[in-house]
Amino acid sequence: MGMALLLAASCSRAQLRTVAPPTPEVVRGDALSPVPREQPWIFSKGLPRPGDLRRFSIREASKRLLEVVPRLDGLHEAPLKTTERTAGLFLLEVQSREFPGELLHRAQNPIFRAFAEDRSLGDWLILVMDVVVRAPPDPIAPTAYRWTRQEVEDYVRCGMPEEGSNDCSRAFFRKATVVVLKGAAGPPVGL
């Protein structure tokens, strides 16, 4: 039980061999998903094994990053439970009169600067961001972004735009590991 059979072609005849099923692995630099998913974490694959979820907690690094997020009307923020050496924040913008995503953009730069300047904040930065658009259907799904420390440091040195985007920001977001957490249909639940 638990073993999978693979059909492997060898020359002109088929042979059966047994192989161990893939074992799920919680990767470094991961966070628990703030929205319902088939699995509780964002970047790791497979179903949870006993003890996997105990590897996630709200880290001091996430709490410290939360302190640099500007308090903006319509922006909600919370620390994420992450693996060791990982800082993670959930940023939720409830659209008002601003252009969708404007509040998120204003919140990101202080986070990136603080993370780049303080190596004690860890090796990975994860931001889960969502914009709740009040007019249904909500076209923007909650999305998780993960960067290495080096990628964040390089971005800050390259030049973060105060408004809009530039070559540095476009390259930085292209480097991110990105996971869309659920289809667009309204605000996330379960946070």
Salt bridges, closest charged atoms under 4 A:
GLU25 OE1 - ARG49 NH2 3.56
ASP52 OD2 - ARG49 NE 3.83
GLU77 OE2 - ARG71 NH1 3.30
GLU98 OE2 - ARG106 NH1 3.77
ASP118 OD2 - ARG64 NH2 2.26
ASP123 OD2 - ARG28 NH2 3.12
ASP123 OD1 - ARG85 NH2 3.20
GLU153 OE1 - ARG119 NH2 3.16
GLU153 OE2 - ARG149 NH1 3.08
ASP154 OD1 - ARG157 NH2 2.68
GLU162 OE2 - ARG113 NH2 2.77
ASP167 OD1 - ARG170 NH2 2.77
